[in-house]
Amino acid sequence: MKKSLITKEFDHWQLNRTLTTVLRNTAAKETTRFAISYIYVGKNELVATDGRKLVIVKTKHDIKKGLYHLTKEGFLLSCSPVERFPKYKTFVLDSKKSKTAKIRGYTPKELFNEITFMLHQADIRFDSLMLKESLFFAFQHASNCTVETIGLNKPFQVCFDLNKAKIVYVQMPLLRETK
C-alpha cells in the first residue's frame, strides 16, 4: 500500500518525503523574500517558487489556506494567513497554446535525459541543474510525464502524476538575445 502524500501528525500536517523534497528545492532560500521562502497552501494545491521556478502540487487536502514554513521533516508550520504570494497561475502554460510532448522513461535518469533532450530539440536554453535539483528525486515515483513549450525565451513546464497528485513544474528559460 502506498503511503499518503499528506497526513496529520502531532496536530500538524506532514508531507511525505517526495513532496517535501520537491517543494523545499523549489522555494526561495533567501529569508528576505518572505512570501516566496514559504509554501503557499490553497484549495487542493501546495505551491512553491523562488521567482525563476515554480511547482504546483495539485492534490486533495484539508489544510487551511495560507503561508506555511516547511520543515526538513515535512511538517507544515503555520506562519501567516496573509495572501501575499505571487500570482502564480499566470505562469502556468495553457495546454491549448503550447507544444506538448509525452516523455517515456523508466528511471529518474531516463526521464531527466528525455526532458533535457526534448528542450534542446525545441532550442530552449535552460538551467539543467535547477531542473534536476527540483525534480530528480520525484522522478522515482513519476508517471504520465509531459513537457510543454511555447517558444524561445518563454517558460516551459513539466507535468507528471505522483501517486494521487498532479505536479506542474514551470521554469523560466535562460534568455538569449533576439535579432
C-alpha positions as CSV (number, residue, x, y, z in Angstrom):
1,M,0.0,0.0,0.0
2,K,1.3,3.5,-0.9
3,K,1.8,5.9,1.9
4,S,-0.4,9.0,1.8
5,L,1.1,12.2,0.4
6,I,-0.2,14.3,3.3
7,T,-1.0,13.1,6.8
8,K,-1.8,14.7,10.1
9,E,0.8,14.1,12.8
10,F,1.2,15.7,16.2
11,D,-1.5,18.3,15.3
12,H,0.5,19.4,12.2
13,W,0.2,18.4,8.6
14,Q,3.1,16.4,7.3
15,L,4.0,15.9,3.7
16,N,5.7,12.7,2.5
17,R,9.4,12.8,1.7
18,T,9.0,13.2,-2.1
19,L,6.6,16.2,-1.8
20,T,8.8,17.7,0.9
21,T,11.9,17.5,-1.3
22,V,10.2,18.9,-4.4
23,L,8.7,21.9,-2.5
24,R,11.8,22.7,-0.4
25,N,14.0,22.5,-3.5
26,T,11.8,25.0,-5.3
27,A,11.0,27.5,-2.6
28,A,13.3,30.6,-2.3
29,K,16.3,30.1,0.0
30,E,16.7,33.9,0.9
31,T,14.9,34.8,4.1
32,T,14.5,38.4,2.9
33,R,11.9,37.3,0.3
34,F,9.3,36.4,2.9
35,A,6.4,35.2,0.8
36,I,8.3,33.0,-1.6
37,S,10.5,31.4,1.0
38,Y,7.4,29.7,2.3
39,I,4.9,27.2,0.9
40,Y,1.5,28.6,-0.2
41,V,-1.4,26.3,0.5
42,G,-4.6,27.0,-1.5
43,K,-7.6,24.9,-2.2
44,N,-6.3,21.5,-3.1
45,E,-2.9,23.0,-4.0
46,L,0.5,23.4,-2.5
47,V,2.8,25.9,-4.2
48,A,6.5,26.9,-4.0
49,T,8.5,29.3,-6.1
50,D,11.8,31.2,-6.0
51,G,10.9,33.6,-8.8
52,R,12.6,31.5,-11.5
53,K,11.0,28.2,-11.0
54,L,7.5,27.2,-9.7
55,V,6.0,24.0,-8.6
56,I,2.3,23.4,-8.0
57,V,1.2,20.2,-6.3
58,K,-2.5,19.5,-7.1
59,T,-3.9,17.1,-4.6
60,K,-6.9,16.9,-2.2
61,H,-6.3,18.0,1.3
62,D,-7.9,19.7,4.3
63,I,-5.1,22.1,5.1
64,K,-6.2,25.7,5.9
65,K,-5.3,28.2,3.2
66,G,-2.2,30.4,4.0
67,L,1.6,30.5,4.0
68,Y,3.5,27.8,5.8
69,H,7.1,27.0,6.8
70,L,8.0,23.6,5.6
71,T,10.5,21.8,7.9
72,K,13.1,19.3,6.7
73,E,10.9,16.5,8.2
74,G,7.9,17.6,6.0
75,F,5.9,19.4,8.7
76,L,3.9,22.4,7.6
77,L,4.1,25.1,10.4
78,S,1.5,27.9,10.0
79,C,3.2,31.2,9.7
80,S,0.7,33.6,8.0
81,P,-2.9,33.7,6.8
82,V,-1.9,36.7,4.6
83,E,-2.3,36.2,0.9
84,R,0.9,38.0,-0.2
85,F,2.1,35.2,-2.5
86,P,2.8,35.8,-6.2
87,K,0.0,35.4,-8.7
88,Y,1.5,32.0,-9.8
89,K,-1.4,30.9,-12.0
90,T,-0.4,33.5,-14.6
91,F,2.8,31.5,-15.3
92,V,1.2,28.1,-15.9
93,L,1.1,27.4,-19.6
94,D,-2.1,26.9,-21.5
95,S,-2.0,23.4,-22.9
96,K,-4.1,24.5,-25.9
97,K,-1.5,27.0,-26.9
98,S,1.7,25.0,-26.2
99,K,3.5,22.2,-27.8
100,T,3.2,19.1,-25.7
101,A,5.4,16.0,-25.8
102,K,4.9,12.9,-23.8
103,I,8.1,11.7,-22.1
104,R,8.8,8.0,-21.8
105,G,11.4,6.9,-19.3
106,Y,11.5,4.3,-16.6
107,T,14.2,5.6,-14.3
108,P,14.8,9.1,-13.0
109,K,17.9,9.4,-15.2
110,E,16.0,8.3,-18.3
111,L,13.2,10.8,-17.6
112,F,15.6,13.6,-16.9
113,N,17.6,12.8,-20.1
114,E,14.4,12.7,-22.2
115,I,13.2,16.1,-20.9
116,T,16.6,17.8,-21.5
117,F,16.8,16.3,-25.0
118,M,13.2,17.5,-25.8
119,L,14.0,21.0,-24.5
120,H,17.3,21.1,-26.6
121,Q,15.3,19.9,-29.6
122,A,12.9,22.9,-29.1
123,D,16.0,25.2,-28.9
124,I,15.2,26.3,-25.3
125,R,18.1,27.3,-23.2
126,F,17.6,26.3,-19.5
127,D,19.4,25.7,-16.3
128,S,19.5,21.9,-16.2
129,L,20.9,21.9,-12.6
130,M,17.9,23.8,-11.4
131,L,15.6,21.3,-13.1
132,K,17.5,18.4,-11.7
133,E,17.6,19.8,-8.2
134,S,13.9,20.3,-8.1
135,L,12.5,17.2,-9.7
136,F,15.1,14.4,-10.0
137,F,14.0,12.8,-6.6
138,A,10.3,12.9,-7.6
139,F,11.1,11.1,-10.9
140,Q,11.5,7.9,-8.9
141,H,7.7,7.8,-8.5
142,A,6.5,9.8,-11.6
143,S,4.1,8.6,-14.3
144,N,2.4,10.2,-17.3
145,C,5.2,12.8,-17.7
146,T,4.8,15.6,-20.4
147,V,6.8,18.6,-21.3
148,E,5.1,21.7,-22.7
149,T,6.8,24.6,-24.5
150,I,5.6,27.8,-26.2
151,G,8.8,29.1,-27.8
152,L,12.1,30.8,-27.3
153,N,12.6,32.9,-24.2
154,K,9.4,31.6,-22.8
155,P,8.8,29.4,-19.8
156,F,8.5,25.7,-20.2
157,Q,6.6,23.2,-17.9
158,V,6.9,19.6,-16.9
159,C,3.8,17.9,-15.7
160,F,3.5,14.4,-14.1
161,D,1.5,12.3,-11.8
162,L,2.8,11.4,-8.4
163,N,0.7,8.9,-6.5
164,K,-2.6,10.8,-6.2
165,A,-1.2,14.2,-7.0
166,K,-0.6,16.1,-10.2
167,I,2.7,18.0,-10.3
168,V,3.2,21.1,-12.5
169,Y,6.7,22.5,-12.7
170,V,7.4,25.7,-14.5
171,Q,10.8,27.1,-15.2
172,M,11.9,30.3,-16.8
173,P,14.4,29.8,-19.6
174,L,17.9,31.4,-19.8
175,L,17.3,34.4,-22.1
176,R,19.1,34.8,-25.3
177,E,19.3,37.9,-27.4
178,T,16.9,38.1,-30.3
179,K,17.9,39.9,-33.5
